[in-house]
Amino acid sequence: MSNYKLIKDIGIVAISQILTSLGSFLLLPIISKTLGPYDYGTWAQISVTVSLLSPVAIMGLSMGIVRFLSGEKDLKRVRETYFSVLFIVFSAGLLISSMLYLSSNYLAGSIFGDPKASYYIQCGSILVLLLAVEQISLYYFRIFQKIDTFASLSIFKSIGHLIVTIILLHSGFGLLSIIVSLALIESTLFVISMYLIVSEIGFSLPRFKGIKEILKYSLPLTPNSVIRWVTDSSDRYLVTYFMGLTSAGVYSAAYGIGNLVTLMITPIQFILFPELSRLYNQGKDAEAANYINLSLRYFLYGAIPACLGLTFLSRPLLVIITTPEFISGSNVIPYVAFSGLLAGVFQILINITHLVKKTQFNLFIHLFAALANAILNFLLIPPFGIVGAAFATLVAYLLMVLICAKVSFKYLKPNIDWIFISKSILSSFIMCTFLFFLDSNSLFSLVRNVVIGAILYVVSTFLLKTFNQKEQDLIKSGISKIIKKRS
């Protein structure tokens, strides 16, 4: 894959992520203002629960098919392997969804702290199955670099969920609107994906040939998903336990804004791992290390100003898009934003352990960070509230990055460009200095300031010559090709 195609594909996925994140972002004010912090907290708990259980149903097989099918030319092997994996994930998802449905009364009373939540847990239980099979279906397009299809389906999911939720909310369905709309969109997305996949490779009954090797690779990743959930999401449970569903709603709303930074890693990681697998399988270790270095550069180029910008605009954001009950969450956003930056760095570096098939290190890293996060949450939430929970997450991700770098660099060490990172930080501070003198007391002024800040940042990085000459020529070449295609 040429550098131009790499950047082009990342750009396509990035645009789709901007549109999908816009849909998710617009849901926040709609839901928070319509339902209030208590019901929003209930939805947040259901979402967190589903995010714990759906990776268990997947059993690491999404990464497994990427690792083993990337670059595969034998159509028969692709077909048989894919549908065997899909059958396993569907069966596991159906089992876990059923267990969640049957345990709804217990969960509502013990974890949610509200027996009335049982009904919503039952309705949301089907989401475990739907999210699991949806991820396997979308990963097909990731494996074979069907970037346009992946982007279109992602946009459909986000915008469709937004539109159907708004319709159901205005029809008086309340909290049920979010659950039903997501279930409808996930089901439709899966049907469309299956139609496209079967049209391309045909259909095969599961034969499970060669599945043992994939399971051997994938199953050790399953505990990582659960343990990673402890680092990412268990704080929502503990905030509910110590402070109640209303505080959990406030925390979740602020977390959702700060966590926007992590969206920047999705387009990069989407392209990166299949390409790294191809290069490493061909013995091109140096090229693989270079791709990791480029990915770190491009991710940090966007993540650093995003973190500082969200920190600077945290309070105006919550004031404008939520209700007064949520404003106390503004202090949480900076910690979550920088946690998102560290999470992105970790996702890039952890690819190295996947390439060398040392996935046992993943378990250790996730377990250590999860234990640290859980302990810090228990210690910090009672005295410091939701800020303590956010700080615990930040520390956990910092530990993950440090340990991951120490372990993975023994096998493949990218040449990290600290000068590039320093210039990005300096440009971000220049951006924030100008923003300090601008008001952000309305939606229009907030959007205006975001646009101005982005322009200032890009101009500053070019004046500081953050990109080397080769990258500048590549950017100019890419822009020229786009202009020629449109003319």
N, C-alpha and C positions, 0 to 999 in steps of 0.2 A: 504494500500500500504506500503510495507516495505521500509526502508531507502535505501536498495540496489536498489530496483526497481525504487524508486524516482530518485536516482542519475543516474541510467542507462537510464531512459527515458529522463531526462534533458540532458544527454550526447548525446543521439541520435539527439534530437532537436538542441543541440548546434553545432554538426557536420554539420547538414543540414544548420544551420544559417551561419556557416563559409563558406560553399560552395556557398550559395545564396548571402552572402555579398561580396564574392570574385567576383561573376558575376556582381553585382551592382558596386563594386569598379572599376572593369576593364572597365565598361561603361564610367566612369568619364573621364579618359584620352582619350579614343576613341572619345567621343562626343566633349569634350572641344577642342581637337586638330584639329578635323575635321570641326567643326562648328564655333568655336571662341566664345568669351564671349557674344556677342550680341544674337546670335541664342540660345546659351545655356541659356541665361537669359529668352528668350521667352519660351523655354521648361520648365524652372523652374517655370515660372508663370502659365503655363497650368497645371503642376503637382500640384502646390499649390492649384489651383482652384478646381481640381478634388478631392484633399484630403479634401477640405472643404465640397464639395457637396455629396460625396459618403457616409460619415457617416450619413448625413441627410436622405438619402434614406434608410439606414439600421435601423434608428430610435431606436437604442439601442437594437434591437432584437437579435443581435449576443450574447450579454451578457445574454439576457433573456433566450434563449434556453440552454445556459450553466448552468445557475442558476437553471432552472426548470427540465431539462432532465438528468442532471448528476445523475447517479445511477438508472435511470428509467428502470424497467424490462418489462413493458407492451409494447410490440412491436407495437401494434395497436395505442396506444397513441403517441409513438415516431413518427410513420409514419404520422399520421394526424397532429400533432403539427408542425413537421418539414416542411411539404409541404404547410401548411397554412402560416407559417412564410415566406417561400421562395416566395410564390405568392404575399404577401404584399410587400416584399422588391423589387421584380421584377417590380411590378406596380409603386412603388414610384420611383425607379431608372429610369424607362422609361420616366416618367413624368418630372423628373428633367433634364435628358439628353436632352429632347426636348426643355425645357425652356432655357437651356444653349445654344443650337444650335440657337434658335431664337434671343437670346440677344447677339450674338457674335459680331455684329458690334458696339454695345454700349460699350461692355467690351473692345474691341480692342482700341477704341478711348479714353476711359476715364481712364481705369486702366492700360492697357498695354502701352498706349502712342504711339501706332503704328497701324493705320487702316489696314495695311497689315496682321496683326496677326489674323484678323477675320477668314480667311480660316483655319488656324491651330486650332483655338478654335472650329470651327465647326467639324473638323475631330476628335478632342480630346473629344468632348462631349459624345460620346458613351462609353468612359472609365468610366464615373460615374456609368452607369448601370452595366457594366462588373465587375468593382471592387466590387460593392455592392453584387451581386449574388455570386461572387467568394468567398467573405469572409463568407457568410452563408454556402456555400458548404464545405469550409475547416473547419469550426467550428464543423461540424458533427464529423469529425475525432478527433477533440480536445475533444469533449464531451465524446466519448466512447473510449478514450485512444488508438486510432489507430495511434500510434506514427510513425511506419515505413511508413505507407501510407502518413501521413501528411508530413514527411520529404522528401519522394520521390517527391511528388507533388510540394513542395516548391523549391526543387532543379531544377525540370523541368521548373518551371516558370522563375527562375533567369537565368539559363544557356540558356534556349530557347530564352529568350528576348535578351540576349547578342548575340547569334549566328545570329538570324534573323536581328537584328539591324545592325550588321557588314555587312551582305550580302546586305541589302538595302542601306546602306551608300555607299558601293563600287559600287552599281548600279546607284548612282547619285540621290537618292531620298531626300537627305539633311535632314532637320528637320523632314520631314514627316516620315522618317525611324523609328524614336523612337516611334511615335504615332501608326503607322500601326503595327509594330512588337509587341508592348504591347497588342494591341487589338487582334491580332491573337493568341498570347499565352494565354491571359485571356480566350478567347472563347474556345480554345482547353482544357484548364485546367478545365473549367466548365463542358464541355461535359464528360470528363474522370471522374470527381468527381460524376456527376449524374449517370453515368453507374455503378460505384462502390457502390453508396448509394442504388440505386434501386435494384441492385443484392442482397444486404444484407437485406433490410427491405421492399422491394416492393414499389409500387407507390400508392398514394392516392390523389384523388382530394381534394382541400382545403375545409375543413368543418368548420374551425374556432372554433371548440369546445375547450373550456378552454383558448382560445386566449386572452380573456379579462383580465385575471389575469396576463398573460405575458406582455401584452401591458401596464397594469397599472404599472408594475415594470419597463418596458423598456423605455417608452416614456419620463419619467423625465430625462433619461440619454441622450436624443437627444440634448438638449441645451448644455450639457456638451461637446459633440463632437465639436459643433460649437465654443463654448467659448474656448475649448482646442486648437482649430485651431488658434484662435487669439494669444494665447501664443506661439504656435509652429511655425506658418507659416506666420502670418500677417506682420511680419517684412520684408518679401520678397516684399510684395506690397508697403510698406512704403519706402523701399530702392529704388524701382523703381520710386516711386512718387518724392522723393527728389533728386535722383542721376541718374536715367535712367536705361535702361535694361542692359547696359554693366556692371555697378556696381552690379546690381542684379545677373548677371551671375557669377561675381567674388565671391560675397558673398555666392551664392548657392553652388559653387564648394567647398569653404572652409567649409561651413556648412555641406556638405555631408561627408567630411572627419572627422570632429570633432564629428559628430552625429553617427559615427560607434560604439561609446560606448553603445548607446541604444540597439544595436542588442543583447547585452549580457542578457538583461532582457527578451527577447522573449522566449527562451527555458524554463526559470524558470516560467514565468507567464503562459505559455501554459499549463504546468503541474499543477501549483499551484492552480489556481482558481477552476477548477473542483474538485480537491482533498480537498480543504478547504470547498467547498460546501457540499461534501459528509460527511466529519467529523463533520461539524457544524450541519448538518441535523440530525446526529446521537447523538447529545448532547456531543460530545467530544471536548469541548472548549479548554482544556489544550493542546491536540494534535494539534489543529488548530493553537494555538499561537506558539507552537514549530516549526511548519512548516514555519510560517512567519519568525521566528528567523533564521532558517536554510537558508531560501531563501535570507534574507538580507546578511548573511555571505558569501554565495557562489557568490552572485552577486557582492558584494564589493570586494571580493577576485580577481575578474577579472577586475572590473571597475576602481579600484584605480590605478593599474599600467598602464592600458590603457590610462587613463587621463594624467598621468605624461609623459608617453611615447609619446603620440600624441603632447603634449605641447613641448617636447624636440625636436621632429622630424618634427614639423609643416612646417617649411620652406623647408627642403630637400624634403619632400613629394610633396609639390606643385611645386617645381622646376623640379622634375623628371617626374611627371605624367601629368603636364599641360604645358601651354605656358607662356612666361614671363608676359603676361597681367594679369595673375591670381595671381602672387606672393604676391601682396599686401594683399591678403586674409589670409596670414599666421598668422597675429595677431588675427584673429577671432577664429582660431581653439581651443586654450586653453579654451576660454569662452564657446564655444559650447560643448566641451568635458565634462567639469564639469557640464554643464547644463544637459547633457545626464546622468551623474551619479545621479544627483538629481531627474531626471525624472524616473529613474529605482527604486529608493527608494520610490518615490511617488506611482508608480504603484503597488508595493508590499503592502504598508500600506493601500492604498485605498480599497484593498480587504475586509478589516474589515467592512467598511460601507456597502458594498454589502452583506456581510454575515448577518448583523443585519438589513438589509433592511432599512437603513437610507440614501438612495441615495439623499435625499434633501440636505444633507451636501455637496455632490459632486458638485452640482450646485453652492453653495455659494463659495466653494474653487476655482473652475474654474473661476467663474465670478470675484472674487477679484483679482486673479493672472492676468487674461486677461486685466482688467482695468489698473492694475499697469504696465503691459508690454506695453500696447498701449500708456499710458501717457509718460513712459520713452522713448519709441521709438520716439515720437514727440519731446521730449526735447533733446535727445542725438544724433539722426542721423544728424541733421543739423551741429552741431559743431564737432562731432567725427566720422561721417560717419558710415561705416559698423561695426567698433569696438563698437560704441555706441549701435547699434542694437543687437549685440551679448551680450553685458553687460546687456542690458535690459532683455534679455531672461534668463540669469543666475539669476538675482534678482527675476524674476517672479517664477522660479522653486524653489528657496530657500524659498519663501513665501508659495508656495504650500506644501512643505514638512513640514514646521513648523506648519502650520494650520492643515494639515491632521493628524499629530502626536497628536496634542492637542485634536482633536475631536475624532479620532478613538481609542486612548488609554483609553478612558472612558469605552469602551465596551470590548476590548480585548487587553491586553498589552503584547507584546513579551518581552523577556529578552534580550535586545541588548548587545552584547559582545563587549564592548569598547576596551578591551585588544586585541582581535582578530583584530579589525580595526586598532589599533595603530601599531601592528606588520606588517600588510599589508602595511601601509604607510611607515614605516621604511624600509621594504624590497624594496619598490618602489624607494625610494631615493637611496638605495644602487645600484639598477639597473641603475638608471640615472647617478650616479657618474661614473660607468664604461663606459657607453655610451658616456660620455663627451670626453673621450680620443680616440674615434673611429670616423673615417671619414664616412660620409653618402652622398657622392657626386655622387653615381651611383645607379642604380636599384639593382645591385648585392650586393653592400655594405649596402644598406638600408635594404634589406631582411635579409642579414647576421646579421645586428645589431638587428633587431627585434627578430630573433631567439635566439641570444646570450642574449638579454635582458630578454626574457621570461624564459630561463633556469636559469639565475642568480636570477630572482625573485622567482621562485619555490624553488630553492635550499636555498635561504635566508629564505623563510618562514618556511621550514622544519628545518633549523638550529635554528631558533628562536622558534620552537615548537608552531607555529601559530595554528595548528590543535591539538585538544585534542587526547588522546590515543584512544578513541572509534572511532573517525573519521579516525585516521591513520590506525587502524585495518580494518575499512570498506574499505578504499582505497586499502590496500594490498589485501584484500579478493576479491575486484572487479577485480584487475589486475590479480590475480591468476585464477579467473574464465574465464577471457578472454583468458589467455594463454592456459588453459586446453582445451577450445573450439577449439582453432586453432591447437592444437597438436594432 
